[in-house]
Amino acid sequence: MEIREFEKNLETHDVSVVGDDENFETLADSMICDPSSKLVSRGFSVPASPEDIVLFINTGASTSIDLESGVKFLADEFFEGGNTFQTEELISGGGDCSFIYQSARLGNFGYRIENLPPGDYVVDLHFVEMINILGPKGMRVFNVYMQEEKVLDHFDIYSVVGSNKPLHLVDSRVIVLDDGLLLLKFEGVLGSPIVSAICVRRAPKASAPHQNNGYVVCKNCSAEMEYPLAQMNDVRMRLVAKYEKTVEDLKETLKRKTDECYESWMSWTSANEELEKTRSELFKKTFHANSLEQSLEKQYVKLKDVSAKYEHDKRSWTMAIDGLERKVKVMKRKHSELSRDAHDCVDSIPDLSKMVFAVQTLVEQCDHLKMKCHEEQLKRRKLHNELQEAKGNIRVFCRCRPLGKAEAGCASVVDFDAAKDGELGIHGNGSSKKTFKFDRVYTPKDDQVEVFSDAAPMIVSVLDGYNVCIFAYGQTGTGKTFTMEGTKENRGVNYRTLEELFNVASERAETYTYTISVSVLEVYNEQIRDLLATETSKKLEIKQDPEGLHHIPGVVEAKVENIQQVWNVLQQGSRARAVGSNNVNEHSSRSHCMLCVMVRAKNLLTEECTKSKLWLVDLAGSERLAKTDAQGDRLKEAQNINSSLSALGDVISALANKSSHIPYRNSKLTHILQDSLGGDSKTLMFVQISPSDQDLSETLSSLNFATRVRGVDLGPARKQVDTSELQKAKMMLEKARQESRSKEEALKKLEENLHNLENKNKSKDQIYKSQLDRIRELENQLEQKALVHLQFEKQVSALSEKLKLKDTSCSHLQQEVTDLEKELRVRIQQSESSSLHLQNKIKEVEDEVMVHGKHPIPMVVFGSGPVNYSRTKPPLSKDETAEHRILRSLNSARRASQGPAPMNESEFQSRKKRLSGTTEIENNRFRHSDPPKAVPRTMTTAQRAAINRIKTARDPVQGIKEKDNKKRIWSR
């Protein structure tokens, strides 16, 4: 009677269970193998009696920490295998000591704790998911063993509490034997195990079991009703019987749906194979179409080139034919005029035979003289060429600056009387006068234009492919920088040289293309500096290429296209150059400034390419330390300048003496100028001097150095050429001319007209015939090229038609592939929807059955939901285990078909930041499982072959390839 009233009350009132979160407990209980332990979703709290803690290991930590409460956190030790991982992210709910969750040990590893007293212990494990913070579930699944017994089975932290939240396994009892050894092992199932802390406590004394009474709460009136245990057990048995029948029905439905899923899987597999075949055929067709398109483009380019060449040849031959026609008309007109003149001469001279004989004699004499004159001209030209080649020596121009305002009381020691002949006189302290000979001497009145006019012919050599070097040498304050750079109103050699380069390059634009780039360097304190570089700390060194030429890697080469860009580059380099003041010069250059102009030329007719280099060097002035009174940095600069100029003098002396060793490497300056001083270029030197008597010693030193430079032989040796035969030929030619003038003008005209008239007529007739033949030949060639042009046009049209057909076939194939993909998606969606619906039903029933069999104390809920009776999960039967395997296979197949979840950029960067601190290589892809297995049934031969192919696909390499192919299919 009481049981009936209890059932009636439960049916009448809508009640709910009062207790903890059932989903968390159910999921946690399914992973715990030790009934004495449990999972708690909270962090570590300092116990009231910390003396019970035997050992607390903070895994992954490098140092130990002692708390005031008496708890000591040891550094990570006793481990075997694995890697450490640490993070700076905040762990929410970390308890009193959240820092223990910011480090962990990762991988397949174990802990071997020795020397423990025998007895019972309690082990607490602390976990947190700090790596796969974005999930999904199942990315990290592992087992935990204590003393070779499993305490956690398929443990998944993320599925229980999510990421960055602590999970605490408490009260896991272990027994330590007489050997005092405690073994912990973490073994990965999927992914790598992870643990943040291990706490070993003494086991508390056993207490009497506490039993909680069950009760229900009415949802309508909130009244609590307590019932005896026997009554609830009876109700529970009835409900279990009721749901067992429902489970049997659902098993039959599951078997039927499993067969349908298996057939759908097989159909999907065959459709996927057909799709792969179609895709491979489409790829082959696309590749073939692309190859045809490329060949068509090549044919089109070739045809375009032939057409352009045909048009160019047509214009050139048309112009040539027009020119020949004009010449033929002129020759006909001259022929008629000569014929008339000949007849007039014949009629006007009575004694023609005598005069003809005399004229022939004179003509023979004249021809003999012409032959000798021609021979002498050839000899003279040869001698002139040899003389020009002999000028390969360093050419030296001397320039003297005017006296400055500060030198008003000084006398001039320079004599310019023979300056036009290249001679310069220097008056010494006494009455003696010393004369120097140079290629050119400039007075203070000569301006920048005259100075550059003598150096301009060397500029053409740069455009012709020769290396040229122009440098200025002299005492400080003599105007070297003015000569080389000048001012904006009065440009120097550098600017005018580049201006001349652009002018000549523009004149040759029809036959040559030029590319000009400029680099500005300086040698300061024996260090090479790039004046155009933004980063001045970079160290530059001189290197030698395989061809033996010297270059400086890393130098900025500014490409210039007009003279304004040139001036900007020169101004930038001038501003960056090191200058200073001393007692001699207020704006003294403290470095050797070197302007390098690279010219790359290409001959459009012969396709010949040249690369030449032009060095424009403004050397720092030589200084006498006693006169400049330099100190500190100026003293060091002066010493380095004099040292480099002294090294230059040593090189010049060695070259003049034809020494076997030339000391180019004694200084950075001579090392850079090795190609210019070693005979591989044409070299010009400006020696700058001061006219003041106060600078007499420096002036004589500069002129003596310039004289030695002028004596250096860089080209072939000079040869003395005897020109007496040429003078005799000129005298004989002049005498013959006087004799020929004494003859009568009429005889000369007659001799010229009668002797050459017939020959000219014959030669002109032959030339006219040959030109006509040439015109006919050109017309034939034009016709042939026109036919070739028509043939190419036909080929292009045919290829275009073929390409259109290929495009049409490709579009049809793509449409078929699209239709197959749509059909496949529909099938998969239908299969997934039915499987998902069935899975939800099975899961509900399974949860109800599991809950009904767990709780020994009844906690009943009547209404639409299941009834839970126990927290202890009973072992599954064989049928239920098979059902779980089928459900897992269905879920795995569904996840494999859907592919990985998309990840935005912020999530990707956050995960990459955490993974950068560990050596573990996490597998972030979804698991790949086999297709669902069907219940035993009769299969055909074709179905068995399909199953064998699926099993073969379980090979790791083949499985990865299959998964990549599926991703590519669904990514479209």
ZIMOCOR-V341496 format. One record per residue. N is the residue number from 1. RES is the residue in one small letter. PSI is psi in degrees with one decimal (999 if undefined). Layout:
N|RES|PSI ; N|RES|PSI
//
This chain:
1|m|-40.4 ; 2|e|-36.2 ; 3|i|-41.9 ; 4|r|-43.3 ; 5|e|-36.9 ; 6|f|-43.4 ; 7|e|-39.7 ; 8|k|-44.0 ; 9|n|-39.8 ; 10|l|-35.6 ; 11|e|-32.4 ; 12|t|-41.9 ; 13|h|141.9 ; 14|d|107.0 ; 15|v|164.2 ; 16|s|158.1 ; 17|v|138.7 ; 18|v|117.5 ; 19|g|-164.0 ; 20|d|-177.6 ; 21|d|112.8 ; 22|e|-36.9 ; 23|n|-45.4 ; 24|f|-44.8 ; 25|e|-40.3 ; 26|t|-47.1 ; 27|l|-39.9 ; 28|a|-42.0 ; 29|d|-29.4 ; 30|s|-18.4 ; 31|m|-18.6 ; 32|i|128.6 ; 33|c|-20.6 ; 34|d|114.2 ; 35|p|-18.5 ; 36|s|-14.7 ; 37|s|169.3 ; 38|k|160.5 ; 39|l|131.8 ; 40|v|130.4 ; 41|s|61.7 ; 42|r|164.8 ; 43|g|-177.1 ; 44|f|135.0 ; 45|s|139.5 ; 46|v|124.0 ; 47|p|164.1 ; 48|a|-29.9 ; 49|s|83.3 ; 50|p|-11.8 ; 51|e|-13.8 ; 52|d|-17.8 ; 53|i|118.1 ; 54|v|-41.8 ; 55|l|130.4 ; 56|f|108.8 ; 57|i|120.7 ; 58|n|93.4 ; 59|t|140.4 ; 60|g|-10.7 ; 61|a|147.5 ; 62|s|-16.3 ; 63|t|158.2 ; 64|s|153.7 ; 65|i|131.1 ; 66|d|128.3 ; 67|l|158.7 ; 68|e|-25.9 ; 69|s|-8.6 ; 70|g|-4.5 ; 71|v|131.2 ; 72|k|122.5 ; 73|f|112.8 ; 74|l|152.6 ; 75|a|165.0 ; 76|d|115.2 ; 77|e|-179.0 ; 78|f|7.3 ; 79|f|159.1 ; 80|e|103.7 ; 81|g|177.6 ; 82|g|175.7 ; 83|n|159.2 ; 84|t|152.5 ; 85|f|137.2 ; 86|q|151.2 ; 87|t|156.6 ; 88|e|-1.2 ; 89|e|150.6 ; 90|l|131.7 ; 91|i|111.8 ; 92|s|139.0 ; 93|g|29.7 ; 94|g|-3.5 ; 95|g|-152.3 ; 96|d|-26.3 ; 97|c|72.5 ; 98|s|-14.4 ; 99|f|-21.3 ; 100|i|-19.3 ; 101|y|1.6 ; 102|q|5.6 ; 103|s|156.3 ; 104|a|162.4 ; 105|r|137.7 ; 106|l|141.3 ; 107|g|-173.5 ; 108|n|112.0 ; 109|f|175.7 ; 110|g|167.9 ; 111|y|133.5 ; 112|r|99.9 ; 113|i|120.0 ; 114|e|171.3 ; 115|n|36.0 ; 116|l|141.8 ; 117|p|140.6 ; 118|p|146.3 ; 119|g|-170.7 ; 120|d|139.0 ; 121|y|159.6 ; 122|v|129.1 ; 123|v|126.7 ; 124|d|133.6 ; 125|l|134.7 ; 126|h|126.7 ; 127|f|155.2 ; 128|v|137.0 ; 129|e|101.3 ; 130|m|0.6 ; 131|i|-61.0 ; 132|n|67.2 ; 133|i|-17.0 ; 134|l|4.7 ; 135|g|-153.8 ; 136|p|-174.0 ; 137|k|148.3 ; 138|g|3.3 ; 139|m|-27.6 ; 140|r|103.7 ; 141|v|129.5 ; 142|f|167.3 ; 143|n|151.4 ; 144|v|130.4 ; 145|y|139.2 ; 146|m|122.7 ; 147|q|45.4 ; 148|e|11.6 ; 149|e|136.3 ; 150|k|129.6 ; 151|v|-23.9 ; 152|l|129.3 ; 153|d|124.7 ; 154|h|55.3 ; 155|f|124.6 ; 156|d|107.1 ; 157|i|-44.0 ; 158|y|-36.7 ; 159|s|-19.8 ; 160|v|-53.1 ; 161|v|-5.8 ; 162|g|-156.9 ; 163|s|153.3 ; 164|n|33.3 ; 165|k|137.1 ; 166|p|149.2 ; 167|l|127.4 ; 168|h|116.0 ; 169|l|117.1 ; 170|v|156.0 ; 171|d|40.1 ; 172|s|109.9 ; 173|r|138.4 ; 174|v|159.1 ; 175|i|126.5 ; 176|v|124.6 ; 177|l|-167.8 ; 178|d|-22.3 ; 179|d|-9.2 ; 180|g|29.6 ; 181|l|131.8 ; 182|l|121.3 ; 183|l|130.4 ; 184|l|135.2 ; 185|k|134.8 ; 186|f|116.0 ; 187|e|123.9 ; 188|g|136.9 ; 189|v|-48.0 ; 190|l|116.4 ; 191|g|-167.8 ; 192|s|137.0 ; 193|p|158.8 ; 194|i|141.2 ; 195|v|142.9 ; 196|s|-29.3 ; 197|a|151.8 ; 198|i|122.5 ; 199|c|123.9 ; 200|v|119.9 ; 201|r|157.9 ; 202|r|137.9 ; 203|a|131.4 ; 204|p|159.5 ; 205|k|142.7 ; 206|a|138.0 ; 207|s|168.5 ; 208|a|138.7 ; 209|p|140.8 ; 210|h|131.0 ; 211|q|127.8 ; 212|n|137.9 ; 213|n|145.3 ; 214|g|149.1 ; 215|y|160.5 ; 216|v|156.2 ; 217|v|132.1 ; 218|c|134.0 ; 219|k|-19.9 ; 220|n|-46.9 ; 221|c|-4.0 ; 222|s|26.1 ; 223|a|137.1 ; 224|e|132.0 ; 225|m|122.5 ; 226|e|137.7 ; 227|y|153.6 ; 228|p|156.9 ; 229|l|-37.2 ; 230|a|-40.8 ; 231|q|-44.5 ; 232|m|-35.5 ; 233|n|-38.6 ; 234|d|-43.7 ; 235|v|-39.6 ; 236|r|-41.9 ; 237|m|-40.5 ; 238|r|-45.6 ; 239|l|-36.5 ; 240|v|-44.1 ; 241|a|-39.9 ; 242|k|-44.5 ; 243|y|-24.1 ; 244|e|-38.7 ; 245|k|-42.4 ; 246|t|-38.5 ; 247|v|-41.3 ; 248|e|-44.1 ; 249|d|-41.7 ; 250|l|-29.4 ; 251|k|-41.1 ; 252|e|-43.6 ; 253|t|-40.1 ; 254|l|-41.5 ; 255|k|-43.5 ; 256|r|-43.6 ; 257|k|-33.0 ; 258|t|-42.1 ; 259|d|-42.6 ; 260|e|-40.5 ; 261|c|-39.1 ; 262|y|-45.0 ; 263|e|-39.9 ; 264|s|-39.2 ; 265|w|-46.0 ; 266|m|-42.0 ; 267|s|-41.2 ; 268|w|-38.3 ; 269|t|-46.8 ; 270|s|-40.0 ; 271|a|-36.5 ; 272|n|-40.2 ; 273|e|-45.0 ; 274|e|-38.7 ; 275|l|-38.8 ; 276|e|-42.6 ; 277|k|-45.3 ; 278|t|-40.3 ; 279|r|-42.0 ; 280|s|-41.3 ; 281|e|-41.4 ; 282|l|-39.3 ; 283|f|-43.3 ; 284|k|-44.1 ; 285|k|-41.7 ; 286|t|-43.1 ; 287|f|-42.0 ; 288|h|-41.7 ; 289|a|-40.5 ; 290|n|-40.5 ; 291|s|-39.9 ; 292|l|-39.5 ; 293|e|-40.7 ; 294|q|-43.3 ; 295|s|-37.2 ; 296|l|-41.2 ; 297|e|-40.2 ; 298|k|-43.8 ; 299|q|-38.0 ; 300|y|-42.9 ; 301|v|-42.3 ; 302|k|-43.1 ; 303|l|-37.9 ; 304|k|-41.9 ; 305|d|-43.3 ; 306|v|-41.4 ; 307|s|-43.7 ; 308|a|-43.0 ; 309|k|-37.5 ; 310|y|-44.8 ; 311|e|-41.0 ; 312|h|-45.6 ; 313|d|-37.4 ; 314|k|-45.2 ; 315|r|-42.1 ; 316|s|-44.0 ; 317|w|-34.9 ; 318|t|-43.7 ; 319|m|-38.8 ; 320|a|-41.6 ; 321|i|-42.4 ; 322|d|-42.9 ; 323|g|-41.7 ; 324|l|-39.3 ; 325|e|-41.9 ; 326|r|-41.5 ; 327|k|-39.6 ; 328|v|-41.6 ; 329|k|-42.3 ; 330|v|-40.6 ; 331|m|-37.9 ; 332|k|-41.5 ; 333|r|-43.3 ; 334|k|-36.2 ; 335|h|-43.7 ; 336|s|-39.5 ; 337|e|-41.8 ; 338|l|-37.9 ; 339|s|-44.6 ; 340|r|-43.0 ; 341|d|-37.9 ; 342|a|-44.4 ; 343|h|-37.7 ; 344|d|-41.0 ; 345|c|-41.4 ; 346|v|-40.5 ; 347|d|-28.4 ; 348|s|-17.4 ; 349|i|120.7 ; 350|p|-48.4 ; 351|d|78.1 ; 352|l|-37.5 ; 353|s|-43.3 ; 354|k|-44.2 ; 355|m|-35.4 ; 356|v|-42.0 ; 357|f|-44.8 ; 358|a|-40.8 ; 359|v|-39.5 ; 360|q|-39.6 ; 361|t|-46.4 ; 362|l|-37.7 ; 363|v|-40.7 ; 364|e|-42.1 ; 365|q|-41.7 ; 366|c|-39.4 ; 367|d|-39.2 ; 368|h|-42.6 ; 369|l|-37.8 ; 370|k|-38.7 ; 371|m|-44.1 ; 372|k|-40.3 ; 373|c|-39.1 ; 374|h|-41.0 ; 375|e|-41.0 ; 376|e|-36.7 ; 377|q|-38.3 ; 378|l|-43.4 ; 379|k|-41.8 ; 380|r|-39.6 ; 381|r|-38.6 ; 382|k|-42.3 ; 383|l|-37.0 ; 384|h|-40.9 ; 385|n|-42.2 ; 386|e|-36.0 ; 387|l|-40.9 ; 388|q|-38.3 ; 389|e|-34.7 ; 390|a|-18.7 ; 391|k|19.9 ; 392|g|-7.0 ; 393|n|164.2 ; 394|i|120.1 ; 395|r|136.9 ; 396|v|122.0 ; 397|f|134.9 ; 398|c|133.1 ; 399|r|133.4 ; 400|c|131.7 ; 401|r|159.8 ; 402|p|165.3 ; 403|l|138.4 ; 404|g|175.4 ; 405|k|-34.7 ; 406|a|-11.0 ; 407|e|31.0 ; 408|a|-34.0 ; 409|g|6.0 ; 410|c|150.5 ; 411|a|153.0 ; 412|s|134.3 ; 413|v|7.2 ; 414|v|134.6 ; 415|d|120.9 ; 416|f|23.1 ; 417|d|-39.3 ; 418|a|31.0 ; 419|a|-32.3 ; 420|k|-28.4 ; 421|d|6.4 ; 422|g|16.6 ; 423|e|147.8 ; 424|l|130.8 ; 425|g|139.7 ; 426|i|121.7 ; 427|h|124.4 ; 428|g|-167.0 ; 429|n|-33.7 ; 430|g|-149.0 ; 431|s|-0.7 ; 432|s|154.1 ; 433|k|129.8 ; 434|k|131.7 ; 435|t|138.6 ; 436|f|142.6 ; 437|k|127.0 ; 438|f|172.1 ; 439|d|-28.2 ; 440|r|140.3 ; 441|v|128.8 ; 442|y|134.8 ; 443|t|168.1 ; 444|p|-17.2 ; 445|k|-17.4 ; 446|d|133.5 ; 447|d|-175.5 ; 448|q|-31.7 ; 449|v|-45.0 ; 450|e|-35.8 ; 451|v|-42.0 ; 452|f|-25.9 ; 453|s|-32.7 ; 454|d|-23.9 ; 455|a|-12.9 ; 456|a|-39.0 ; 457|p|-25.8 ; 458|m|-18.0 ; 459|i|-35.7 ; 460|v|-31.2 ; 461|s|-31.7 ; 462|v|-43.8 ; 463|l|-23.2 ; 464|d|-5.3 ; 465|g|12.6 ; 466|y|148.5 ; 467|n|137.6 ; 468|v|141.0 ; 469|c|126.2 ; 470|i|121.6 ; 471|f|152.6 ; 472|a|134.2 ; 473|y|145.2 ; 474|g|178.0 ; 475|q|155.2 ; 476|t|137.6 ; 477|g|12.9 ; 478|t|0.8 ; 479|g|24.7 ; 480|k|-47.1 ; 481|t|-35.2 ; 482|f|-40.9 ; 483|t|-42.1 ; 484|m|-41.2 ; 485|e|-45.3 ; 486|g|-162.8 ; 487|t|177.4 ; 488|k|-32.0 ; 489|e|-28.3 ; 490|n|85.9 ; 491|r|152.9 ; 492|g|-165.7 ; 493|v|-37.4 ; 494|n|-52.9 ; 495|y|-44.8 ; 496|r|-33.2 ; 497|t|-47.2 ; 498|l|-33.6 ; 499|e|-42.5 ; 500|e|-35.9 ; 501|l|-45.6 ; 502|f|-36.9 ; 503|n|-47.7 ; 504|v|-37.7 ; 505|a|-38.2 ; 506|s|-34.0 ; 507|e|-29.6 ; 508|r|17.8 ; 509|a|-26.0 ; 510|e|-25.7 ; 511|t|-16.0 ; 512|y|150.4 ; 513|t|135.5 ; 514|y|142.1 ; 515|t|121.1 ; 516|i|129.1 ; 517|s|152.5 ; 518|v|136.3 ; 519|s|142.3 ; 520|v|119.4 ; 521|l|165.8 ; 522|e|145.3 ; 523|v|103.7 ; 524|y|118.2 ; 525|n|45.7 ; 526|e|27.5 ; 527|q|137.3 ; 528|i|127.0 ; 529|r|138.7 ; 530|d|113.1 ; 531|l|-9.4 ; 532|l|-6.9 ; 533|a|144.4 ; 534|t|-28.9 ; 535|e|102.6 ; 536|t|-9.3 ; 537|s|-8.5 ; 538|k|130.3 ; 539|k|128.7 ; 540|l|138.3 ; 541|e|156.1 ; 542|i|128.0 ; 543|k|161.2 ; 544|q|124.6 ; 545|d|170.9 ; 546|p|-23.4 ; 547|e|-1.6 ; 548|g|0.2 ; 549|l|152.0 ; 550|h|140.0 ; 551|h|168.3 ; 552|i|103.0 ; 553|p|146.4 ; 554|g|1.8 ; 555|v|138.7 ; 556|v|125.3 ; 557|e|108.2 ; 558|a|118.6 ; 559|k|127.0 ; 560|v|143.0 ; 561|e|-11.1 ; 562|n|171.8 ; 563|i|-25.7 ; 564|q|-40.3 ; 565|q|-35.9 ; 566|v|-45.7 ; 567|w|-37.6 ; 568|n|-41.9 ; 569|v|-43.0 ; 570|l|-39.1 ; 571|q|-40.0 ; 572|q|-44.7 ; 573|g|-36.6 ; 574|s|-37.4 ; 575|r|-31.6 ; 576|a|-5.9 ; 577|r|146.5 ; 578|a|122.1 ; 579|v|161.6 ; 580|g|176.9 ; 581|s|149.1 ; 582|n|-169.8 ; 583|n|-17.1 ; 584|v|-40.7 ; 585|n|129.3 ; 586|e|-34.6 ; 587|h|70.0 ; 588|s|134.5 ; 589|s|127.5 ; 590|r|15.2 ; 591|s|166.1 ; 592|h|113.6 ; 593|c|130.1 ; 594|m|114.6 ; 595|l|118.4 ; 596|c|123.8 ; 597|v|115.4 ; 598|m|126.0 ; 599|v|118.3 ; 600|r|120.6 ; 601|a|149.2 ; 602|k|125.8 ; 603|n|117.4 ; 604|l|-18.4 ; 605|l|-46.4 ; 606|t|-3.6 ; 607|e|20.2 ; 608|e|134.6 ; 609|c|137.7 ; 610|t|154.6 ; 611|k|110.6 ; 612|s|164.8 ; 613|k|135.9 ; 614|l|117.4 ; 615|w|125.0 ; 616|l|106.2 ; 617|v|126.9 ; 618|d|98.7 ; 619|l|147.3 ; 620|a|150.5 ; 621|g|141.4 ; 622|s|144.4 ; 623|e|146.4 ; 624|r|120.3 ; 625|l|-30.1 ; 626|a|-30.7 ; 627|k|-40.2 ; 628|t|-21.7 ; 629|d|47.5 ; 630|a|145.1 ; 631|q|157.3 ; 632|g|-129.7 ; 633|d|-36.2 ; 634|r|-35.8 ; 635|l|-44.7 ; 636|k|-41.1 ; 637|e|-44.9 ; 638|a|-40.2 ; 639|q|-42.0 ; 640|n|-36.9 ; 641|i|-48.9 ; 642|n|-35.6 ; 643|s|-44.4 ; 644|s|-37.7 ; 645|l|-34.7 ; 646|s|-39.6 ; 647|a|-37.3 ; 648|l|-39.2 ; 649|g|-38.3 ; 650|d|-39.8 ; 651|v|-43.1 ; 652|i|-42.6 ; 653|s|-41.8 ; 654|a|-38.1 ; 655|l|-40.5 ; 656|a|-35.6 ; 657|n|0.1 ; 658|k|46.9 ; 659|s|151.8 ; 660|s|-26.5 ; 661|h|126.9 ; 662|i|120.1 ; 663|p|66.9 ; 664|y|-32.8 ; 665|r|6.0 ; 666|n|-16.9 ; 667|s|150.9 ; 668|k|-32.8 ; 669|l|-51.9 ; 670|t|-29.2 ; 671|h|-41.3 ; 672|i|-39.8 ; 673|l|13.6 ; 674|q|-42.7 ; 675|d|-32.0 ; 676|s|-37.5 ; 677|l|-15.0 ; 678|g|7.7 ; 679|g|3.8 ; 680|d|4.9 ; 681|s|168.6 ; 682|k|127.6 ; 683|t|137.9 ; 684|l|134.9 ; 685|m|130.8 ; 686|f|118.2 ; 687|v|120.4 ; 688|q|130.9 ; 689|i|164.1 ; 690|s|137.0 ; 691|p|-7.1 ; 692|s|143.4 ; 693|d|-19.2 ; 694|q|-24.3 ; 695|d|24.4 ; 696|l|-45.7 ; 697|s|-42.5 ; 698|e|-36.5 ; 699|t|-46.3 ; 700|l|-37.9 ; 701|s|-43.1 ; 702|s|-42.1 ; 703|l|-37.9 ; 704|n|-40.5 ; 705|f|-42.3 ; 706|a|-36.0 ; 707|t|-40.7 ; 708|r|-38.4 ; 709|v|-40.1 ; 710|r|-25.3 ; 711|g|-4.4 ; 712|v|129.6 ; 713|d|106.8 ; 714|l|-23.5 ; 715|g|-163.2 ; 716|p|158.2 ; 717|a|150.1 ; 718|r|149.2 ; 719|k|139.3 ; 720|q|124.2 ; 721|v|126.5 ; 722|d|119.0 ; 723|t|17.6 ; 724|s|-40.9 ; 725|e|-36.9 ; 726|l|-39.3 ; 727|q|-42.2 ; 728|k|-41.6 ; 729|a|-38.5 ; 730|k|-40.5 ; 731|m|-43.7 ; 732|m|-38.2 ; 733|l|-39.0 ; 734|e|-38.7 ; 735|k|-42.0 ; 736|a|-36.9 ; 737|r|-40.0 ; 738|q|-39.1 ; 739|e|-39.9 ; 740|s|-30.4 ; 741|r|-27.2 ; 742|s|-21.5 ; 743|k|161.6 ; 744|e|145.6 ; 745|e|-30.1 ; 746|a|-40.6 ; 747|l|-39.2 ; 748|k|-42.2 ; 749|k|-40.4 ; 750|l|-43.3 ; 751|e|-43.1 ; 752|e|-43.1 ; 753|n|-48.3 ; 754|l|-36.7 ; 755|h|-33.2 ; 756|n|-3.6 ; 757|l|-51.7 ; 758|e|-41.9 ; 759|n|-40.6 ; 760|k|-39.6 ; 761|n|-43.6 ; 762|k|-44.8 ; 763|s|-37.7 ; 764|k|-37.8 ; 765|d|-42.4 ; 766|q|-39.9 ; 767|i|-39.7 ; 768|y|-42.2 ; 769|k|-43.4 ; 770|s|-36.8 ; 771|q|-38.0 ; 772|l|-41.2 ; 773|d|-39.5 ; 774|r|-37.7 ; 775|i|-42.2 ; 776|r|-42.1 ; 777|e|-40.4 ; 778|l|-37.9 ; 779|e|-39.4 ; 780|n|-41.7 ; 781|q|-39.7 ; 782|l|-40.6 ; 783|e|-42.3 ; 784|q|-43.1 ; 785|k|-33.7 ; 786|a|-40.5 ; 787|l|-42.2 ; 788|v|-38.7 ; 789|h|-41.9 ; 790|l|-40.5 ; 791|q|-41.6 ; 792|f|-38.6 ; 793|e|-39.5 ; 794|k|-43.2 ; 795|q|-40.1 ; 796|v|-41.9 ; 797|s|-40.8 ; 798|a|-43.9 ; 799|l|-35.6 ; 800|s|-41.8 ; 801|e|-43.3 ; 802|k|-41.4 ; 803|l|-37.6 ; 804|k|-42.6 ; 805|l|-43.1 ; 806|k|-40.2 ; 807|d|-39.8 ; 808|t|-46.5 ; 809|s|-39.9 ; 810|c|-40.7 ; 811|s|-39.2 ; 812|h|-45.0 ; 813|l|-42.1 ; 814|q|-37.9 ; 815|q|-41.3 ; 816|e|-43.3 ; 817|v|-40.9 ; 818|t|-43.5 ; 819|d|-42.1 ; 820|l|-41.2 ; 821|e|-41.0 ; 822|k|-46.9 ; 823|e|-41.3 ; 824|l|-40.9 ; 825|r|-41.2 ; 826|v|-44.0 ; 827|r|-44.6 ; 828|i|-40.3 ; 829|q|-42.0 ; 830|q|-44.5 ; 831|s|-41.2 ; 832|e|-41.1 ; 833|s|-45.3 ; 834|s|-41.9 ; 835|s|-40.9 ; 836|l|-41.7 ; 837|h|-46.0 ; 838|l|-38.4 ; 839|q|-40.8 ; 840|n|-42.3 ; 841|k|-44.8 ; 842|i|-38.2 ; 843|k|-39.9 ; 844|e|-47.2 ; 845|v|-41.5 ; 846|e|-41.2 ; 847|d|-40.1 ; 848|e|-44.4 ; 849|v|-43.0 ; 850|m|-41.8 ; 851|v|-38.5 ; 852|h|-31.5 ; 853|g|5.6 ; 854|k|-54.9 ; 855|h|123.2 ; 856|p|-26.8 ; 857|i|117.9 ; 858|p|137.0 ; 859|m|91.7 ; 860|v|141.8 ; 861|v|116.4 ; 862|f|147.8 ; 863|g|-136.4 ; 864|s|-18.8 ; 865|g|172.0 ; 866|p|174.0 ; 867|v|129.7 ; 868|n|135.1 ; 869|y|-26.4 ; 870|s|155.1 ; 871|r|-14.4 ; 872|t|127.2 ; 873|k|120.9 ; 874|p|158.1 ; 875|p|144.6 ; 876|l|147.9 ; 877|s|175.3 ; 878|k|-39.7 ; 879|d|-42.7 ; 880|e|-36.0 ; 881|t|-41.6 ; 882|a|-40.0 ; 883|e|-40.4 ; 884|h|-40.6 ; 885|r|-40.8 ; 886|i|-43.4 ; 887|l|-41.7 ; 888|r|-37.9 ; 889|s|-41.0 ; 890|l|-44.7 ; 891|n|-41.2 ; 892|s|-41.9 ; 893|a|-40.3 ; 894|r|-42.5 ; 895|r|-37.2 ; 896|a|-35.0 ; 897|s|-31.4 ; 898|q|-28.9 ; 899|g|172.2 ; 900|p|149.6 ; 901|a|142.5 ; 902|p|148.6 ; 903|m|126.9 ; 904|n|175.5 ; 905|e|-40.4 ; 906|s|-42.5 ; 907|e|-40.8 ; 908|f|-42.3 ; 909|q|-39.3 ; 910|s|-45.5 ; 911|r|-40.2 ; 912|k|-36.2 ; 913|k|-42.2 ; 914|r|-35.5 ; 915|l|-15.5 ; 916|s|-17.4 ; 917|g|2.4 ; 918|t|158.8 ; 919|t|-2.0 ; 920|e|139.3 ; 921|i|102.3 ; 922|e|138.2 ; 923|n|102.4 ; 924|n|9.9 ; 925|r|159.4 ; 926|f|153.8 ; 927|r|143.8 ; 928|h|119.8 ; 929|s|168.1 ; 930|d|163.1 ; 931|p|155.9 ; 932|p|138.8 ; 933|k|135.5 ; 934|a|160.8 ; 935|v|157.5 ; 936|p|130.4 ; 937|r|170.0 ; 938|t|127.5 ; 939|m|148.6 ; 940|t|172.6 ; 941|t|-41.0 ; 942|a|-37.8 ; 943|q|-39.5 ; 944|r|-40.9 ; 945|a|-38.4 ; 946|a|-39.9 ; 947|i|-38.6 ; 948|n|-40.5 ; 949|r|-38.6 ; 950|i|-41.3 ; 951|k|-38.5 ; 952|t|-31.0 ; 953|a|-7.7 ; 954|r|-9.5 ; 955|d|135.2 ; 956|p|-45.8 ; 957|v|-45.4 ; 958|q|-35.8 ; 959|g|-39.4 ; 960|i|-44.0 ; 961|k|-43.0 ; 962|e|-41.7 ; 963|k|-40.0 ; 964|d|-39.3 ; 965|n|-41.3 ; 966|k|-39.9 ; 967|k|-41.1 ; 968|r|-35.6 ; 969|i|-49.9 ; 970|w|-18.3 ; 971|s|-17.1 ; 972|r|999
//
